[in-house]
Amino acid sequence: MISSSEYGSHSWELLVTVDHQHEEVQKEFLLRVTGDLHIGGVMLRLVEQIKISQDWSDYALWWEQKKSWLLKTHWTLDKCGVQADAKLFFTTQHKMLRLRLPNMKTVRLKVSFSSMVFKAVSDICKILNIRRSEELSLLKQSEDTLKKKKRKDKNSKEPVREDILNLCNSPVSSGLSGSPGLYSKTMTPIYDPISGTPASSTITWFSDSPLTEQNCSILAFSHPNCSPETLAEMYQPRTLADKAKLNAGWLDSSRSLMEQGILEDDQLLLRFKYYTFFDLNPKYDAVRINQIYEQARWAILLEEIDCTEEEMLIFAALQAYHVSKLSLSSEAQDFTCESEVDEVEAALSNLEVTLEGGNASNILEDITDIPKLADNLRLVRPRKLSLKAIKPYWFVFKDTSVSYFKNKESAQGEPIEKLNLKGCEVVPDVNVAAKKFGIKLLIPVADGMNEVYLRCDNENQYARWMAACVLASKGKTMADSSYHPEVHKILSFLKMKNWTMSPQAVSDSESIDMKPECFVSLRYTKKYKSKQLAARILEAHQNVSQMTLVEAKLRFIQAWQSLPEFGLSYYIVRFKGSKKDDVLGVSYNRLIRIDIATGDPITTWRFSNMKQWNVNWEIRQVAIEFDQNVSIAFTCLSADCKIIHEYIGGYIFLSTRSKDQNETLDEDLFHKLTGGQE
């Protein structure tokens, strides 16, 4: 019986559905409450009514109509806006989720559905032993990318059985906070920097985690490639519009999984979203390095990023070498050599320099003596309705500009033309076999991009001038500390491309059991016969055959970074005042407006010149202001504008990282830069 005093004007009935596994106990409960009752009080009354003895600490109230969690237990129902028509669910905050990793392996683990995605990803990375979780995020596959797979599933007679790695017994997965010292270098499991196996002295760090030594090898090692038939069934973008679909499903880092419609046991993709791989170290990052390598490998196989035939063969040789010689051989696991560790660390230092992970204030630059380049090069200017005009000139590169003169003697006078390369696009135009070493420059001008080609005579000249152009495009000079490592990186990549068929390659073809079609994209399997592909991959293989396992992966990542399209995420947008759609490419240091029909860059805007950006949430328009009174505004057609807003803020956040700070992240700063005020 309810007393008459409880029927006061301020009390009302609240319906709460409880998510529990006891079939004999009811799931819907009516609570008589008042507006000044706090959320914690509602939960306490509810548990008392349920009368089931169990741990309720992971449970919280979910408001179905508002798609929001009621996590502030000290707030009253009035303050939350909860009234009698509200449908509340009392459910667990941690639920099972299936994640497909970059290596296409699926793991199943418990994840917080009430934390912001940024925090949830951090917890996931602790389970998987991946440092620098801020570089990753969760991606929901679009319907278009799933259609091809669904059609195949319908046609297949046998049900598709997916091999899932179950990691649901982790302390983090169980709703407990991860060890705060997990990322400290005294607590992180250490790996052999050559083979990538966990060092026996620190394998005990895995004891509290489901990431046993066996599971670690699944995440830290590459496995045999899929067949060409399987590759053909996967979604492969053909146009820029197709590539834009790949980036439409990024989850909002400032909201929880439940708030974004993700249900228990759904499948999401865990991917590196931001292409600034900071502080890579083989001793601690075997899993991380392998997953970056795998993401690069699949991007190339599925043609999500374009590369030349010569480059494709290099990638194939590195892959074939992994699978055929190292990842499946026991010798690699026990092989250690101090001199080669130094080579790996040298390769890493080159890799880190190219990623611009450090702070701008750390750049050492001798202002009093800025180096310059001076040499004979050929200038190529494309002309409509006629052949290209190719002429030799004397070129001088100083600061961030390149000038050219009729000859060396006239270099003291006024140049024929001075090209300012700050903010330009630099694209390699190289064919080592044909001795072609070109640099394509797309220089911003008032009405678009001015296209200029420089032709070099040899590899060394090309490496010096290419490195200078790359740095100048970022506003840096040759005095910058990254210039010489950039030259070295370009030369090492050219060396990998420079191969000749040796008798050893013929004998190796017998010893390597490989299907060449597994290592190249479908375009090349259609173009060449299997034996032709095998021979060409083995030619390229000669230049990488002495590498250790980790170094081969790092070389693969470096080669991936050298591709012109590296790090670009595409979106279809409509610029303010424009009557047609364009593609916007978002990179770690710039935005590029691209013609959707031709794929040619129209304009580039660098983040270093950006003054501010904001979003008009009513009309979903992103507005950005740059130096020199340049401003742009656009609406996003292929995805929510929040995704682009978060990309820009996220890259700016990542640029604030430095090695001298500890590895704890300023989460509040991330959300200030990416959250928006919707």
Solvent accessible surface area in square Angstrom, and as a share of the most:
residue,aa,sasa,rsa
1,M,240,1.07
2,I,82,0.42
3,S,60,0.39
4,S,99,0.64
5,S,96,0.62
6,E,84,0.38
7,Y,133,0.50
8,G,37,0.36
9,S,110,0.71
10,H,146,0.65
11,S,22,0.14
12,W,51,0.18
13,E,76,0.34
14,L,0,0.00
15,L,62,0.31
16,V,0,0.00
17,T,30,0.17
18,V,0,0.00
19,D,53,0.27
20,H,2,0.01
21,Q,156,0.70
22,H,64,0.29
23,E,164,0.74
24,E,144,0.65
25,V,36,0.21
26,Q,112,0.50
27,K,93,0.39
28,E,99,0.45
29,F,10,0.04
30,L,101,0.50
31,L,2,0.01
32,R,54,0.20
33,V,2,0.01
34,T,47,0.27
35,G,8,0.08
36,D,109,0.57
37,L,27,0.13
38,H,84,0.37
39,I,0,0.00
40,G,21,0.21
41,G,9,0.08
42,V,0,0.00
43,M,36,0.16
44,L,114,0.57
45,R,102,0.37
46,L,0,0.00
47,V,42,0.24
48,E,108,0.49
49,Q,82,0.36
50,I,6,0.03
51,K,174,0.74
52,I,22,0.11
53,S,119,0.77
54,Q,68,0.30
55,D,110,0.57
56,W,30,0.11
57,S,94,0.60
58,D,38,0.19
59,Y,19,0.07
60,A,4,0.03
61,L,0,0.00
62,W,11,0.04
63,W,18,0.06
64,E,60,0.27
65,Q,94,0.42
66,K,127,0.54
67,K,98,0.42
68,S,31,0.20
69,W,23,0.08
70,L,13,0.07
71,L,80,0.40
72,K,109,0.46
73,T,64,0.37
74,H,136,0.61
75,W,72,0.25
76,T,42,0.24
77,L,0,0.00
78,D,97,0.50
79,K,128,0.54
80,C,28,0.17
81,G,40,0.38
82,V,2,0.01
83,Q,120,0.53
84,A,60,0.46
85,D,111,0.58
86,A,3,0.03
87,K,115,0.49
88,L,2,0.01
89,F,68,0.28
90,F,2,0.01
91,T,8,0.04
92,T,35,0.20
93,Q,37,0.16
94,H,31,0.14
95,K,13,0.06
96,M,18,0.08
97,L,0,0.00
98,R,60,0.22
99,L,0,0.00
100,R,41,0.15
101,L,2,0.01
102,P,3,0.02
103,N,13,0.07
104,M,46,0.20
105,K,64,0.27
106,T,2,0.01
107,V,0,0.00
108,R,66,0.24
109,L,0,0.00
110,K,74,0.31
111,V,5,0.03
112,S,6,0.04
113,F,0,0.00
114,S,12,0.08
115,S,32,0.21
116,M,84,0.37
117,V,0,0.00
118,F,20,0.08
119,K,79,0.33
120,A,0,0.00
121,V,4,0.02
122,S,20,0.13
123,D,20,0.10
124,I,1,0.00
125,C,0,0.00
126,K,45,0.19
127,I,6,0.03
128,L,0,0.00
129,N,8,0.04
130,I,2,0.01
131,R,2,0.01
132,R,10,0.03
133,S,6,0.04
134,E,6,0.03
135,E,0,0.00
136,L,7,0.04
137,S,4,0.02
138,L,0,0.00
139,L,18,0.09
140,K,96,0.40
141,Q,66,0.29
142,S,29,0.19
143,E,110,0.49
144,D,53,0.28
145,T,12,0.07
146,L,43,0.21
147,K,106,0.45
148,K,69,0.29
149,K,84,0.36
150,K,100,0.42
151,R,140,0.51
152,K,85,0.36
153,D,62,0.32
154,K,172,0.73
155,N,118,0.61
156,S,37,0.24
157,K,201,0.85
158,E,138,0.62
159,P,114,0.72
160,V,100,0.58
161,R,224,0.82
162,E,68,0.31
163,D,120,0.62
164,I,63,0.32
165,L,29,0.15
166,N,82,0.42
167,L,0,0.00
168,C,38,0.23
169,N,131,0.67
170,S,2,0.01
171,P,49,0.31
172,V,15,0.09
173,S,0,0.00
174,S,61,0.40
175,G,31,0.29
176,L,115,0.57
177,S,104,0.67
178,G,10,0.10
179,S,51,0.33
180,P,140,0.88
181,G,22,0.21
182,L,36,0.18
183,Y,38,0.14
184,S,49,0.31
185,K,87,0.37
186,T,116,0.68
187,M,65,0.29
188,T,2,0.01
189,P,3,0.02
190,I,56,0.29
191,Y,0,0.00
192,D,25,0.13
193,P,21,0.13
194,I,5,0.03
195,S,1,0.00
196,G,4,0.03
197,T,30,0.17
198,P,12,0.07
199,A,31,0.24
200,S,100,0.64
201,S,94,0.61
202,T,16,0.09
203,I,44,0.22
204,T,91,0.53
205,W,101,0.35
206,F,11,0.04
207,S,90,0.58
208,D,110,0.57
209,S,32,0.21
210,P,19,0.12
211,L,1,0.01
212,T,68,0.40
213,E,97,0.43
214,Q,136,0.61
215,N,22,0.11
216,C,0,0.00
217,S,36,0.23
218,I,43,0.22
219,L,0,0.00
220,A,2,0.02
221,F,15,0.06
222,S,2,0.02
223,H,59,0.26
224,P,86,0.54
225,N,22,0.11
226,C,32,0.19
227,S,43,0.28
228,P,28,0.18
229,E,115,0.52
230,T,59,0.34
231,L,2,0.01
232,A,39,0.30
233,E,53,0.24
234,M,42,0.19
235,Y,42,0.16
236,Q,11,0.05
237,P,4,0.03
238,R,147,0.53
239,T,75,0.44
240,L,27,0.14
241,A,33,0.26
242,D,27,0.14
243,K,15,0.06
244,A,0,0.00
245,K,69,0.29
246,L,42,0.21
247,N,21,0.11
248,A,27,0.21
249,G,16,0.16
250,W,19,0.07
251,L,12,0.06
252,D,18,0.09
253,S,5,0.03
254,S,24,0.15
255,R,106,0.39
256,S,3,0.02
257,L,0,0.00
258,M,24,0.11
259,E,44,0.20
260,Q,36,0.16
261,G,44,0.42
262,I,1,0.01
263,L,117,0.58
264,E,93,0.42
265,D,53,0.27
266,D,46,0.24
267,Q,51,0.23
268,L,1,0.01
269,L,15,0.07
270,L,0,0.00
271,R,28,0.10
272,F,1,0.01
273,K,2,0.01
274,Y,5,0.02
275,Y,36,0.14
276,T,10,0.06
277,F,0,0.00
278,F,7,0.03
279,D,16,0.08
280,L,3,0.02
281,N,39,0.20
282,P,3,0.02
283,K,80,0.34
284,Y,26,0.10
285,D,0,0.00
286,A,7,0.05
287,V,1,0.00
288,R,0,0.00
289,I,3,0.02
290,N,0,0.00
291,Q,1,0.00
292,I,1,0.00
293,Y,1,0.00
294,E,2,0.01
295,Q,23,0.10
296,A,0,0.00
297,R,9,0.03
298,W,20,0.07
299,A,11,0.09
300,I,1,0.00
301,L,1,0.00
302,L,8,0.04
303,E,16,0.07
304,E,53,0.24
305,I,13,0.07
306,D,67,0.35
307,C,20,0.12
308,T,67,0.39
309,E,40,0.18
310,E,21,0.09
311,E,11,0.05
312,M,5,0.02
313,L,4,0.02
314,I,0,0.00
315,F,0,0.00
316,A,0,0.00
317,A,0,0.00
318,L,0,0.00
319,Q,1,0.00
320,A,2,0.02
321,Y,16,0.06
322,H,0,0.00
323,V,15,0.09
324,S,37,0.24
325,K,76,0.32
326,L,25,0.12
327,S,15,0.10
328,L,110,0.55
329,S,26,0.17
330,S,79,0.51
331,E,123,0.55
332,A,9,0.07
333,Q,54,0.24
334,D,120,0.62
335,F,99,0.41
336,T,93,0.54
337,C,46,0.28
338,E,127,0.57
339,S,66,0.43
340,E,34,0.15
341,V,20,0.11
342,D,79,0.41
343,E,90,0.40
344,V,0,0.00
345,E,75,0.34
346,A,53,0.41
347,A,2,0.02
348,L,8,0.04
349,S,55,0.36
350,N,16,0.08
351,L,0,0.00
352,E,36,0.16
353,V,55,0.32
354,T,17,0.10
355,L,5,0.03
356,E,49,0.22
357,G,6,0.06
358,G,45,0.44
359,N,57,0.29
360,A,78,0.60
361,S,95,0.61
362,N,86,0.44
363,I,55,0.28
364,L,139,0.69
365,E,72,0.32
366,D,78,0.41
367,I,145,0.73
368,T,130,0.76
369,D,99,0.51
370,I,41,0.21
371,P,59,0.37
372,K,122,0.52
373,L,24,0.12
374,A,45,0.35
375,D,36,0.19
376,N,84,0.43
377,L,4,0.02
378,R,87,0.32
379,L,10,0.05
380,V,1,0.00
381,R,65,0.24
382,P,53,0.33
383,R,148,0.54
384,K,193,0.82
385,L,191,0.95
386,S,68,0.44
387,L,162,0.81
388,K,104,0.44
389,A,24,0.19
390,I,86,0.44
391,K,109,0.46
392,P,98,0.62
393,Y,37,0.14
394,W,26,0.09
395,F,0,0.00
396,V,26,0.15
397,F,1,0.00
398,K,100,0.42
399,D,63,0.33
400,T,23,0.14
401,S,16,0.10
402,V,0,0.00
403,S,14,0.09
404,Y,9,0.03
405,F,14,0.06
406,K,157,0.66
407,N,63,0.32
408,K,124,0.53
409,E,139,0.62
410,S,47,0.30
411,A,25,0.19
412,Q,174,0.77
413,G,47,0.46
414,E,160,0.72
415,P,41,0.26
416,I,99,0.50
417,E,54,0.24
418,K,133,0.56
419,L,9,0.04
420,N,87,0.45
421,L,0,0.00
422,K,104,0.44
423,G,9,0.08
424,C,0,0.00
425,E,14,0.06
426,V,26,0.15
427,V,34,0.20
428,P,37,0.23
429,D,34,0.18
430,V,21,0.12
431,N,61,0.31
432,V,2,0.01
433,A,92,0.71
434,A,69,0.54
435,K,140,0.59
436,K,70,0.30
437,F,5,0.02
438,G,0,0.00
439,I,0,0.00
440,K,48,0.20
441,L,0,0.00
442,L,9,0.04
443,I,13,0.07
444,P,44,0.28
445,V,69,0.40
446,A,118,0.91
447,D,136,0.70
448,G,10,0.09
449,M,35,0.16
450,N,45,0.23
451,E,61,0.27
452,V,0,0.00
453,Y,24,0.09
454,L,0,0.00
455,R,46,0.17
456,C,2,0.01
457,D,87,0.45
458,N,76,0.39
459,E,43,0.19
460,N,90,0.46
461,Q,10,0.05
462,Y,5,0.02
463,A,0,0.00
464,R,86,0.31
465,W,0,0.00
466,M,13,0.06
467,A,0,0.00
468,A,2,0.01
469,C,0,0.00
470,V,28,0.16
471,L,6,0.03
472,A,0,0.00
473,S,5,0.03
474,K,48,0.20
475,G,30,0.29
476,K,44,0.19
477,T,14,0.08
478,M,8,0.04
479,A,20,0.15
480,D,5,0.03
481,S,67,0.44
482,S,17,0.11
483,Y,14,0.05
484,H,135,0.60
485,P,29,0.18
486,E,13,0.06
487,V,20,0.11
488,H,94,0.42
489,K,16,0.07
490,I,18,0.09
491,L,55,0.27
492,S,20,0.13
493,F,21,0.09
494,L,5,0.02
495,K,142,0.60
496,M,10,0.04
497,K,11,0.05
498,N,69,0.36
499,W,38,0.13
500,T,110,0.64
501,M,86,0.38
502,S,35,0.22
503,P,118,0.74
504,Q,106,0.47
505,A,0,0.00
506,V,89,0.51
507,S,60,0.39
508,D,19,0.10
509,S,48,0.31
510,E,150,0.67
511,S,81,0.53
512,I,13,0.07
513,D,142,0.73
514,M,31,0.14
515,K,139,0.59
516,P,6,0.04
517,E,40,0.18
518,C,16,0.09
519,F,7,0.03
520,V,0,0.00
521,S,0,0.00
522,L,20,0.10
523,R,122,0.44
524,Y,13,0.05
525,T,29,0.17
526,K,159,0.67
527,K,123,0.52
528,Y,46,0.18
529,K,154,0.65
530,S,49,0.32
531,K,177,0.75
532,Q,91,0.40
533,L,1,0.01
534,A,22,0.17
535,A,37,0.29
536,R,74,0.27
537,I,1,0.00
538,L,4,0.02
539,E,38,0.17
540,A,0,0.00
541,H,3,0.01
542,Q,47,0.21
543,N,50,0.25
544,V,0,0.00
545,S,30,0.20
546,Q,156,0.69
547,M,24,0.11
548,T,8,0.05
549,L,3,0.02
550,V,8,0.04
551,E,15,0.07
552,A,0,0.00
553,K,7,0.03
554,L,1,0.00
555,R,30,0.11
556,F,0,0.00
557,I,0,0.00
558,Q,8,0.04
559,A,1,0.00
560,W,7,0.02
561,Q,20,0.09
562,S,27,0.18
563,L,4,0.02
564,P,56,0.35
565,E,38,0.17
566,F,16,0.07
567,G,4,0.04
568,L,27,0.13
569,S,3,0.02
570,Y,11,0.04
571,Y,0,0.00
572,I,29,0.15
573,V,0,0.00
574,R,91,0.33
575,F,9,0.04
576,K,150,0.63
577,G,83,0.80
578,S,28,0.18
579,K,195,0.83
580,K,109,0.46
581,D,43,0.22
582,D,0,0.00
583,V,0,0.00
584,L,0,0.00
585,G,0,0.00
586,V,0,0.00
587,S,0,0.00
588,Y,39,0.15
589,N,21,0.11
590,R,26,0.10
591,L,0,0.00
592,I,5,0.02
593,R,55,0.20
594,I,9,0.05
595,D,31,0.16
596,I,62,0.31
597,A,91,0.70
598,T,92,0.54
599,G,33,0.32
600,D,79,0.41
601,P,36,0.23
602,I,51,0.26
603,T,33,0.19
604,T,11,0.06
605,W,25,0.09
606,R,16,0.06
607,F,23,0.10
608,S,94,0.61
609,N,49,0.25
610,M,27,0.12
611,K,129,0.54
612,Q,89,0.39
613,W,47,0.16
614,N,74,0.38
615,V,19,0.11
616,N,69,0.36
617,W,41,0.14
618,E,164,0.73
619,I,100,0.51
620,R,80,0.29
621,Q,31,0.14
622,V,0,0.00
623,A,33,0.25
624,I,1,0.01
625,E,72,0.32
626,F,8,0.03
627,D,64,0.33
628,Q,170,0.76
629,N,150,0.77
630,V,59,0.34
631,S,78,0.50
632,I,23,0.11
633,A,13,0.10
634,F,0,0.00
635,T,37,0.21
636,C,19,0.12
637,L,96,0.48
638,S,31,0.20
639,A,19,0.15
640,D,66,0.34
641,C,3,0.02
642,K,13,0.06
643,I,16,0.08
644,I,0,0.00
645,H,14,0.06
646,E,3,0.01
647,Y,1,0.00
648,I,0,0.00
649,G,0,0.00
650,G,0,0.00
651,Y,5,0.02
652,I,45,0.23
653,F,5,0.02
654,L,3,0.02
655,S,59,0.38
656,T,62,0.36
657,R,2,0.01
658,S,12,0.07
659,K,120,0.51
660,D,130,0.67
661,Q,73,0.32
662,N,106,0.54
663,E,35,0.15
664,T,100,0.58
665,L,52,0.26
666,D,81,0.42
667,E,57,0.26
668,D,102,0.53
669,L,60,0.30
670,F,3,0.01
671,H,33,0.15
672,K,164,0.69
673,L,36,0.18
674,T,0,0.00
675,G,15,0.15
676,G,23,0.22
677,Q,160,0.71
678,E,134,0.60
